[in-house]
Amino acid sequence: MASGQLSRAEALACSDCLHACHVMLYSDTQRQLFGKIPIRHIILMQMRFDGLLGFPGGLVNPSEETLEAGLTRELSEELGVPLPISVEDHVDSRHAPPSSPSSCRSPSSRLITHFYVKKMEEEQIREVERAAASTATDHGHEVLGMVRVPLYAMKRGGGLGSFLSHSFIGNARSQLIDSLLRLNLVTHEELHEALTHSLKRHSHTAGDLKAALALP
């Protein structure tokens, strides 16, 4: 298994760990940006309360509910619709990297992330977006808004390259990238080009932040 990866059974056997479940919701689409750039697929992520990008979901207690039931509960709060998630949607379980050196010393703070992927119809995705902005109890609090992942490439690196240069929570960026390749939503060449542009964007952003710090 990859570093930190666990089987579902191994993950559930860790009773002194925290468990978090998140899901990537996506659909195919025939729509085009500006009537000429194929969008191809709609992938939903969210801007979190901490300003980081992540997938819908949250903490689940396996001693009180199944992972899937807990994730469905979280989705109801964050998206405003009780989307049923099944074991078949499960993709990956793994130890999350410690957020700080101190977290390594506390077994109770160890986090296991469970990642799911669910394909939907485009109209179902659009209904999720509408509900997330109108009826979800967490909208404007834990969730600041839903966002779509742009999978296309534009001049000067716009699109996926720029999106990947944003800040993500935990391993959400790697979960996105792995899913793009595993589901053949982008090619290896397209992803390599996007990541190359993202690195360039990071260097420009660092320069902008340093300049801002120098302001009186």
N, C-alpha and C positions, 0 to 999 in steps of 0.2 A: 504493500500500500504506500501511497505518497506520504510524505512527512506530515505527521499529525492526524492522518486519516484513520477513521475507525469504522468498523462494521456497525450496523444499527444495534445489534445485540450488545456489542462491546460498549457502545455509547450509553445505552440504557442501564448497563450494569454499574456505571459510575454514579452511585447514589449521593456522593458528596460533591458533585459538580452542579453548576448551574447549566441549564439547557435553554438555548434560544433557537427558534424556528423562523425561517424567512422563506419567501417564495418569489420566483420570477414569473410574472404573468405576461404572456405574449400571444400575438396573433399574426397571421399573414395579412397583407393589405395590397390592393392594387392602386392605391392613391399615389399621387406624385406631388412633390414640392415644387411650387411655381409652375405646375403643369408640365414639367420636363425631367425632374430628378426623381427616380423611383425610390419610394420610402421602403418598400419591400416587407418590413416587419414592424410591428408596434411592440415595444418592450416597456413595461412600466417600472419606474423606480420612484422614490420620494425624497423630497428635501426634508430632513429631520429637524427637530427642535434645536439641535446643536449646530446646525449649518452644514452638516455632512450629508452626502448622498447615501442611500441604502435601499434595501428591498423591504417591502411590507412584512410585518411580523413582530415578534417580541419574545419575551421570556415565557417558558412553559414549565410546569411542574409535573414530571412524568409519574409521580406518586399519586397525583390527584386526577389526571386526565391523560389521554393518549397524546402523543406529539401532534397528530393531525387535528384532534379536537381543540387542543390549545391554540394551534395556528389559525384554525377557523374562527375561534373566538377573537383573537387579535385582529384578524382581517375585518371582522364585523365592526370593531371599534375604529379601525384606521381607514377603512374603505367604505363603510356604511352598508355593505352587503355581506351576508354570511356565505362566502364561497366555500363549498365543500372541498376539502383537500384529502386525498387518499394516500395510502402507503405507496401506491404505484407512482405517485408524483415525486417520491423521495429520490434525491440524487446523491447526496453526500452528507456524511457526518465527520466532524474533525475537531480537534482541540484548537481553540482560538489562541493566537499568540498573546502572551501577557501584555496588558496595556502599560504596566509599570513594573520595575524591579520588585516592589513590595508585594505585588500580586502573586509572584512566584512562590512566596513563602506561606501563603494562606491557601490550604487545600479547598476551603469552602468557596474561594473566589475563582476557582478554575472554571472556565466556560467551554462548553461544547456547542458548536453551531451545527444545526441541521438545515440543509438547503433543499428546497423543492422547486420544481419547474412545472408549470401548468399551462398548456396551450388552450386558447379559447377562440371563439369567433370574434371578428372585429367589432360587431355591435355589442357583444358582451363586454369587451374592453372599454368601449365608449360609455357604456352604462356604469361601469366601475368608476370611470373618471368623473362622471356627473354626480354619482352618489358621494364620492370622496370629498367633493367640494360643497355638497349641500346637506347631507344627512349624517356623515361620519362624526361621531362624538369627539374624536381626537383632532379633527381638522382645525388648524390655527393654534393648536397646543403642542401635542407631541409630533404632529405632522404638519408641516407648513405648506405642503402642496405636492401633487403628483407631477412627475415629469416623464417624458418619453425619451428613450435613448435614440439619438440620430445615428443610423447605421451607414449613411451615405458619406461621401467625401466631396468637399467643395474646394474651390481654389484657396490657396494659402492655408490649407489644413483644416478648414471649417468642417463641422459635422462630428464624426466619431472621434477624430483626433483631439478636437477641442474639448469634447465631453469627457474623455478619459483623463484630461489634465486637471479636472476638478478634484476636490477632496472627498474621499469615501470613508465610511465607517468600517472598521475591522477588515475583514477579507471580502467585502462586497465587490471591490473592483476585480479581484481575481475570480470570484464567482461569476461575474458578468463575462469576463474574457473567456473563461473555460466554457461557459454555456454557448457563447457565440460560435466557438469552434466546434464543440461537440454536436450542436444542432445544425451546423453548416449555414448559419445565418450570415456569416461573412467568410471570405477566403483568408488563408494564411497571409497572402500578399496584402490584402486590404487591411488586415489587422496590424501587420508589421509597419505599414505606412502610417497608420493612425497612431501607433505607439511612438514612432519616431517623431511625429509632429508633436505629440503630447510632451515628450521630453524637452523639445525646444520651447514649448509654451511654459513649462515649469521654470526654465532658466530666465525667460522674460519676466515671469511673475515675481521671481525672487528679486530681480533688479528693481521692479516697481515697488516692492515692499521696502527695500532698502532706501529707495529714494523718499518714500513716504515717511520713514522713520527719521530722516534727516530734516524734515520740515519743522519749523519753529512751532 
